[in-house]
Amino acid sequence: MPARPLLLSAVAPFVLLALLIPASPSLAGPTLGFIEDWPDSGNVGTWQGGIRYRNPGHDGFGGANDGYLVVSNLEPFQSNHCGTVSFGPEYHGDWIAAGVTRIELQLRDVNTNEALEIHLGIGNGITFWTSNQGFLPPENGWGAFGVNLSSVEFTKIMDFNDTTSFATTLHNVDRINIRHDLAPLVKTPDPILADFGVDHLVLTSAPLSVAPPPLAVSQPVEMRPPYPNPSRGPVMLPISSPESGPVRIEVVDLAGRRLFHGELPAGAAGERLFMWNGLDDRGRSLAPGRYRVRAVGKGGGVSRPIVRVR
């Protein structure tokens, strides 16, 4: 385990490091219930890539004296891709045999509030997949996020064998990746100068009920897949809010530019529907193509891909 923050040159972009570095042999294998917490100051575990990683040893998910993994590319000489990858033995092996069907983790936007969309990636030497659901971390606290692997809401972004399925990849995982990206999801992630925190990553089989620590301001908004999708008319957004505050709704294009914004007003916590009429802020119908819809509350939120057709 590294004793100091890992700093690599930006000569090789992060994405190439994340996808092409040979995996080390498995020493332990995935275990249901495994938790990575980064508790020690300076310890970044097995996480690496072409940008900067550090563990400040304080202000983590567990409280003022708990550490966490900070991912940052704000230094001018570093890659403009923001993310990290682990080839660690704790993630290397047959996830299906181990019973792992869900990944949960805590995220926060560090320092300034950048337009981050965090995606989880899973792969092996020939295939790499990225979650369609994007995470929008809160700025001043930790937000709990999770991805169900059994729902197969992942996009294949690298494959030397087109017949490789997501289930096949889960039988032979050798890397896990956390990075900023926008749709469409491809091998090279979208550039951004940003920093974000990761803590309490769990390999599990069901959503966890975790009591929020002192630093968490609230739980993030969740959104199930929009429907109908693709659509030429209105789109229903099933949004679940853990608190009664308002929820900001945005539709953005592939460059992250906001085309529509609205608000689900404050109401009872739980699931509600927001109907987007398919129009932009000027009242014009959005052209056919791919977009993302975001739902964000006080504690952060999520993004989902949507497709407009004629």
C-alpha positions in Angstrom: 0.0 0.0 0.0 1.5 3.4 -0.9 2.6 5.5 2.0 2.5 8.9 0.1 0.2 10.5 -2.5 0.8 9.1 -5.9 1.8 11.6 -8.6 2.2 10.4 -12.2 3.1 12.4 -15.3 0.4 13.5 -17.6 2.3 12.4 -20.7 0.1 9.3 -20.8 -3.6 10.4 -20.5 -5.5 9.0 -17.5 -7.8 7.0 -19.7 -4.9 5.0 -21.3 -3.4 4.3 -17.9 -6.8 3.2 -16.6 -7.5 0.8 -19.5 -4.1 -0.5 -20.6 -2.0 -1.0 -17.5 -1.6 -4.8 -17.1 -3.6 -6.1 -14.1 -1.6 -7.7 -11.3 -2.4 -11.3 -10.3 -5.3 -11.7 -7.9 -4.2 -12.2 -4.3 -7.5 -12.0 -2.5 -10.5 -11.7 -4.8 -13.7 -9.8 -4.4 -15.6 -10.4 -1.1 -19.3 -9.6 -0.5 -19.4 -6.8 2.1 -15.8 -5.5 1.3 -15.4 -1.8 2.4 -12.6 0.6 1.3 -12.5 3.5 3.7 -9.1 5.2 3.2 -8.8 5.8 7.0 -5.1 6.6 7.3 -3.5 9.9 6.4 -1.5 9.6 3.2 -2.8 6.2 2.4 -4.4 6.1 -1.1 -4.6 2.3 -1.3 -4.3 0.8 -4.8 -5.8 3.8 -6.7 -3.8 5.4 -9.4 -3.8 7.1 -12.8 -2.3 10.2 -14.5 -3.4 12.8 -12.0 -3.0 13.5 -8.3 -4.4 11.4 -5.4 -4.1 12.2 -1.7 -5.6 11.3 1.7 -5.8 14.3 3.9 -6.5 12.2 7.0 -9.5 14.3 8.1 -13.1 15.3 7.0 -13.9 11.9 5.6 -17.3 10.2 5.6 -16.6 8.9 9.1 -16.2 12.4 10.7 -13.5 15.0 11.4 -10.7 12.5 12.1 -11.4 10.1 9.2 -9.5 10.2 5.9 -10.7 9.8 2.3 -9.4 9.7 -1.3 -9.1 13.0 -3.0 -8.9 12.9 -6.8 -7.6 16.2 -8.3 -6.2 17.5 -11.6 -6.2 21.2 -10.7 -2.4 21.4 -11.1 -1.7 22.9 -14.6 0.8 20.2 -15.6 -1.6 17.3 -15.1 -4.1 15.5 -17.4 -7.4 17.3 -18.1 -9.2 14.0 -17.5 -10.4 13.6 -13.9 -10.7 10.1 -12.5 -8.9 7.2 -10.9 -8.6 3.4 -11.3 -7.8 0.5 -9.1 -6.3 -2.9 -10.2 -6.2 -4.0 -6.5 -6.6 -7.7 -5.7 -9.7 -6.8 -3.6 -11.6 -6.1 -6.8 -9.9 -8.7 -9.0 -11.9 -11.9 -9.8 -15.4 -13.3 -10.2 -17.9 -10.9 -8.8 -20.9 -13.1 -9.7 -19.4 -16.1 -7.7 -18.8 -13.7 -4.8 -22.4 -12.5 -4.9 -21.5 -8.9 -5.6 -24.4 -7.2 -7.4 -24.2 -3.6 -6.3 -21.5 -1.0 -5.6 -22.1 1.8 -3.1 -19.9 4.7 -2.4 -19.8 8.2 -0.8 -18.9 11.2 -3.0 -18.4 14.9 -2.4 -17.4 17.9 -4.5 -14.2 19.2 -2.9 -13.3 22.9 -2.6 -15.3 24.6 -5.4 -18.6 23.3 -6.9 -17.6 22.0 -10.4 -20.1 20.6 -12.9 -19.1 17.0 -12.1 -20.8 13.9 -13.3 -19.2 10.9 -11.8 -19.5 7.4 -13.4 -18.4 4.0 -12.2 -16.5 1.7 -14.6 -15.8 -2.0 -14.4 -13.7 -4.1 -16.8 -11.0 -6.5 -17.5 -8.1 -6.8 -20.1 -10.4 -6.8 -23.2 -13.6 -5.1 -22.1 -14.6 -2.0 -20.2 -18.0 -0.8 -19.2 -19.2 2.5 -17.7 -22.4 3.2 -15.8 -25.1 5.1 -17.7 -26.2 6.7 -14.4 -24.1 9.7 -13.5 -23.6 10.9 -9.9 -23.8 14.6 -9.0 -21.9 14.9 -5.6 -22.9 17.6 -3.1 -20.4 20.4 -2.4 -20.3 20.6 1.4 -20.9 17.1 2.6 -21.1 13.5 1.6 -23.7 12.0 -0.6 -24.5 8.2 -0.8 -24.7 6.7 -4.3 -25.1 3.2 -5.7 -25.3 1.2 -8.9 -27.1 -2.1 -9.3 -25.0 -4.4 -11.5 -27.9 -6.7 -12.2 -29.9 -4.0 -14.1 -27.1 -3.8 -16.8 -27.4 0.0 -17.1 -23.8 0.1 -18.4 -22.4 1.1 -21.7 -19.5 -0.8 -23.3 -16.8 1.7 -24.1 -13.9 -0.6 -25.0 -14.0 -4.2 -26.4 -11.6 -6.2 -28.5 -14.3 -9.0 -28.7 -17.8 -7.7 -29.6 -19.4 -10.8 -28.2 -18.3 -10.1 -24.6 -21.3 -9.5 -22.4 -21.5 -7.5 -19.2 -22.2 -10.7 -17.3 -19.1 -12.3 -18.8 -17.0 -9.3 -17.7 -18.4 -9.6 -14.1 -17.0 -13.1 -14.0 -13.5 -11.8 -14.6 -13.1 -8.3 -13.3 -9.6 -6.8 -13.0 -10.2 -3.1 -12.5 -12.7 -0.6 -11.1 -12.8 3.0 -12.3 -14.3 6.3 -10.9 -14.3 9.2 -13.3 -16.0 12.4 -14.6 -17.7 12.0 -17.9 -20.6 13.1 -20.0 -22.7 11.3 -22.7 -22.0 9.8 -25.1 -19.9 7.5 -23.0 -16.7 6.5 -24.9 -13.2 5.4 -24.1 -11.8 8.9 -23.7 -13.6 10.8 -20.9 -14.7 14.4 -21.2 -12.1 16.9 -19.9 -12.7 18.9 -16.7 -10.5 20.7 -14.2 -11.9 19.5 -10.9 -11.4 17.7 -7.6 -13.7 15.3 -5.8 -13.7 13.0 -2.8 -14.4 9.3 -2.6 -15.0 7.3 0.6 -16.7 4.2 2.0 -16.8 2.2 -1.2 -18.8 -1.1 -0.6 -19.2 -4.3 -2.6 -22.7 -5.5 -1.7 -25.8 -7.1 -2.9 -28.5 -4.8 -1.6 -28.9 -1.1 -0.8 -27.3 -0.2 2.5 -28.9 1.8 5.2 -26.1 4.0 6.5 -26.6 6.6 9.2 -25.2 9.9 7.9 -22.1 11.1 9.7 -21.6 14.6 11.1 -20.3 16.0 7.8 -23.2 14.8 5.6 -25.7 17.5 4.9 -28.3 15.2 3.4 -28.9 12.3 1.1 -28.9 12.8 -2.7 -31.9 12.8 -5.0 -32.4 9.5 -6.9 -34.0 9.1 -10.4 -35.2 5.9 -12.0 -34.8 5.6 -15.8 -37.0 8.2 -17.7 -39.9 7.0 -19.8 -40.6 6.7 -22.7 -37.0 6.7 -23.8 -36.5 7.3 -26.7 -39.3 9.8 -27.0 -40.6 12.4 -29.4 -42.9 14.0 -26.9 -43.2 14.5 -23.1 -40.9 12.4 -20.8 -41.8 11.3 -17.3 -39.0 11.5 -14.7 -39.5 9.3 -11.6 -37.7 11.2 -8.9 -37.2 10.1 -5.3 -36.2 12.8 -2.8 -35.1 11.9 0.7 -36.3 15.3 2.1 -39.0 17.8 1.4 -36.9 20.4 -0.3 -37.1 21.4 -4.0 -35.4 19.4 -6.7 -33.7 21.2 -9.6 -34.3 19.6 -13.1 -31.9 20.2 -16.0 -31.6 18.8 -19.5 -28.1 19.2 -21.0 -26.5 18.5 -24.4 -23.5 16.3 -25.0 -21.2 19.2 -24.1 -22.9 19.8 -20.7 -24.7 23.0 -21.8 -28.0 23.5 -20.1 -31.0 23.6 -22.5 -33.8 23.3 -20.1 -34.2 24.0 -16.4 -37.2 23.5 -14.1 -38.0 22.7 -10.5 -39.9 20.1 -8.6 -41.3 22.2 -5.8 -40.8 21.3 -2.1 -43.2 18.5 -1.1 -43.3 15.3 0.9 -40.2 13.1 0.8 -40.5 10.1 -1.4 -41.1 9.4 -5.1 -42.8 11.9 -7.3 -43.1 12.4 -11.1 -41.8 15.4 -13.0 -43.1 15.7 -16.6 -40.7 17.3 -19.0 -42.5 18.5 -22.1 -39.6 18.0 -24.5 -39.0 21.7 -25.0 -36.0 23.9 -24.2 -36.1 27.1 -22.1 -37.2 29.1 -25.2 -40.2 26.8 -25.8 -38.6 25.1 -28.8 -38.7 21.3 -29.3 -35.3 19.7 -28.8 -33.8 18.3 -32.0 -33.4 14.5 -32.3 -30.3 13.3 -30.6 -28.8 12.3 -27.3 -29.1 14.3 -24.1 -28.8 13.9 -20.3 -31.4 14.9 -17.7 -30.2 15.8 -14.2 -32.2 15.9 -10.9 -30.3 17.6 -8.0 -31.3 18.4 -4.5 -29.5 19.8 -1.5 -27.4 16.6 -1.1 -26.6 16.2 -4.8 -28.3 14.0 -7.4 -28.0 11.9 -10.5 -28.1 12.1 -14.2 -29.7 9.8 -16.8 -29.3 9.5 -20.6 -32.3 10.4 -22.8 -32.8 10.2 -26.6 -35.0 12.4 -28.7 -36.4 11.1 -32.0 -38.5 12.5 -34.8 
